[in-house]
Structure formats: structure tokens, C-alpha cells
Amino acid sequence: MSHSNPRAFNFNAGPSALPLDVLEKAQQELVNFQGTGMSIMEMSHRGAIFETVHNEAISRLRKLYDIPENFEVLFLQGGASLQFTMIPMNFLQAGKKASYIMTGVWSEKAYKEATLFGEPVQIASTKEDKYSHIPSLDEIEVDSDDAYVHITSNNTIYGTQWSEFPDTKGVPLIADMSSDIMSKPVDVSKFAMIYAGAQKNLGPSGVTVVIIRKDFLAKANTEIPTILKYSTHVESNSLYNTPPTFGIYMLGEVLKWIEDKGGLTAIAKQNEEKAKLIYDVIDHSNGFYTGHASKESRSLMNITFRVADEALEKQFLSEAKDAGFIGLNGHRSVGGCRASTYNAVPLETCKALADFMLAFQVKHQ
Ligand SMILES: *Cc1c(COP(=O)(O)O)cnc(C)c1O
């Protein structure tokens, strides 16, 4: 952090860095949005001005992700965590099975909620290997009677990511994409549902994006509370109750920023470059740094690693903090170090960390 650039080297896992351009635009528009004399937070969610902001965010999402017509796009609340409950509540019945592929703590949380509604089955798990990799695709066998298959596309805590998705042979595939949504192009048509809390790659916390196929939606249970039915939110264009208006506005601005950057192909390329800077340091460190994730399962969003010994690791984190690096402590459940390099983390910030890691190694090896 220097005087000329007041922005921290922010590697927070979530909530996390937002694009500076977006923050500055929001600041500029904060007290007088489009000449209304009000902020976007101070006006009706049913008025024309918010409605435009809301619908533009939806159409930007559709365009950037190339979402087919037979999918709905929803903005919900309650985080990705409420989706862990809403999914089985809507799509699982007592006595029916659903497959869960276990790649980390978030998969475990999703699985646990499903046990309340039906019979989730763990059809693959890498828990015994400390979730250091994604199961290989040929290990995965889906029962054609299952209500759905659930995966976590990027494992925020362990730093692993699916590079290719399983073929579920027609069984609806649901993905928690909270920590890699819109970090690269994805073939949405392969999924029955995609969901993500916005606070890692898309905006502030408080908004959850849900992309859901219409024919899957049609199979949902009906005897459940109104606000927890996906259909309620579809029918009201996500305006059944007061939505998080500021969050949706910010999400729309982040999507505009992605467009300006050249869309998801350009974003993906930059994410690869950013992650490579840091993985290269780990791989060329002769064991001074070791990655937690197996190479073939490495995440481009969360880079998890350890430093040679524990005392040195403590010192690494403390010196990094003094040098202005934020959020490098690993998740409390795994320890070590983690650099989250989401879309809005600039290349220069990743370069600064790579340089710092190299210098630290030279000094302490
Ligand atoms: C952060 C995270 C969650 C939890 O999201 P909330 O919005 O806090 O409920 C769930 N799944 C994954 C993969 C995450 O990274």
C-alpha cells in the first residue's frame, strides 16, 4: 500500500476485492442517482428507476454467460447457505435420493441440509485426502433415479476446482459456483441449476444469483413455504419481497465492468495469468512453499499453500501483513496460507505477492 495507490493488496476469501472503477462509480452516484436527488438505496424497488437497474443486471448476466432461453435468472437472499436448504426442500422428497459429490466443507454443509428432506447419497468424496483434489470423472456413477446431482465447482477453503464437469446422463446437475462464478465461460446448458453468493466474484454480500432451468423448476415440491419456493421468485421477477437493492445495483456494475474488460474469455485469460504468477513461485521453490491442492485440481481462484516449517509460516504471514498484504491466512479449518485471486484482484497485486514470496524465500532459505 503506498500513498499514490490507497488500495490494499487484498486477497480476502470473501467478501473480497471489488473493482476500483465500480467502487468509484458507486461513490460518485451515491447521494444523487441519475439526477433523482436520492441514492439507489432510498427509492422504491417497484419504481421505474430501480426496475431498470434490476432488469439490466439480469440481462447482462444472461448475455455474459450466454444463458439459454429455457433458464430463469433469480436474485435471492440468504446467501449460498440458504440454497443448501432450498434445493432439497424444492427438489427432494422423503424416500427419494439425490447424489452429492463431496469436495469440501461447503459440500458437507449442502449434504447435511438434504438429509432433512430425503436421502442424499455421497457418490464420491475426497475427504480422506484432505480434499486436496477433485474426484476423477470415471469414479462418478450417477443413479438415473436420483432427483439431482450436487457439486461444488470451486472449493474456496482447499483451493481445488473442477476443470471439467461430470456427465450425469440426464440427471439434473446442480453446482454451487459461489467462488468461481463468472471467472471463465461455462456451458450453462449442462446444468439444471447454478447458484452463487455474490460476495466473491460478483459484488457485495447480500445477493445470491440462481440460474435455473424451467423444466427442472416445474418438478419442484409445492407444499413448502411461499418465500422458499423458486417459483415464487420466478413469478415476481425476484421482487416478491424487498430485494437487496444496493447489492443488485453493485452486481450490475460489476457485470458492466466484466463486459468492459472483454467478457468472460478475457477475464479467464487474466485469471490464468494471475494464478500462474503465484503457482510458479510455489513450483520453483524447491519445497520451500508447498501447494495444498494436487496440480490437476488446482483452483484459479483460491491458491492454498504452506511454508516450509510452522515458525517460518507464522513469520511469512506476519511479514506479509506488514508489507500490506491482506487476507493471506488460510481458512481456520486447514491453516496455512491462501491467496484468493478473484476477478477483481488486479494482476499487479498478484505480481506483488509473487515478488514478496520470492524475496521471503531468498531471505529465509
Ligand atoms: C462462501 C461460500 C459459501 C457460503 O456462502 P454464503 O453466501 O455465506 O452463504 C458457500 N459455498 C461456497 C463454495 C463458498 O465459497
Ligand as a Chemical Component Dictionary entry (heavy atoms), coordinates in Angstrom:
data_LIG
# 
_chem_comp.id                   LIG 
_chem_comp.type                 NON-POLYMER 
_chem_comp.pdbx_formal_charge   0 
_chem_comp.three_letter_code    LIG 
# 
loop_
_chem_comp_atom.comp_id 
_chem_comp_atom.atom_id 
_chem_comp_atom.alt_atom_id 
_chem_comp_atom.type_symbol 
_chem_comp_atom.charge 
_chem_comp_atom.model_Cartn_x 
_chem_comp_atom.model_Cartn_y 
_chem_comp_atom.model_Cartn_z 
_chem_comp_atom.pdbx_ordinal 
LIG C1 C1 C 0 -18.579 -18.671 0.574  1  
LIG C2 C2 C 0 -19.187 -19.926 0.104  2  
LIG C3 C3 C 0 -20.454 -20.344 0.550  3  
LIG C4 C4 C 0 -21.222 -19.610 1.615  4  
LIG O1 O1 O 0 -21.831 -18.520 1.110  5  
LIG P1 P1 P 0 -22.830 -17.613 1.984  6  
LIG O2 O2 O 0 -23.247 -16.616 0.982  7  
LIG O3 O3 O 0 -22.028 -17.070 3.117  8  
LIG O4 O4 O 0 -23.936 -18.474 2.452  9  
LIG C5 C5 C 0 -20.983 -21.490 0.003  10 
LIG N1 N1 N 0 -20.317 -22.199 -0.932 11 
LIG C6 C6 C 0 -19.100 -21.832 -1.370 12 
LIG C7 C7 C 0 -18.406 -22.652 -2.401 13 
LIG C8 C8 C 0 -18.496 -20.686 -0.869 14 
LIG O5 O5 O 0 -17.281 -20.319 -1.304 15 
# 
loop_
_chem_comp_bond.comp_id 
_chem_comp_bond.atom_id_1 
_chem_comp_bond.atom_id_2 
_chem_comp_bond.value_order 
_chem_comp_bond.pdbx_ordinal 
LIG C1 C2 SING 1  
LIG C2 C3 SING 2  
LIG C2 C8 DOUB 3  
LIG C3 C4 SING 4  
LIG C3 C5 DOUB 5  
LIG C4 O1 SING 6  
LIG O1 P1 SING 7  
LIG P1 O2 DOUB 8  
LIG P1 O3 SING 9  
LIG P1 O4 SING 10 
LIG C5 N1 SING 11 
LIG N1 C6 DOUB 12 
LIG C6 C7 SING 13 
LIG C6 C8 SING 14 
LIG C8 O5 SING 15 
# 
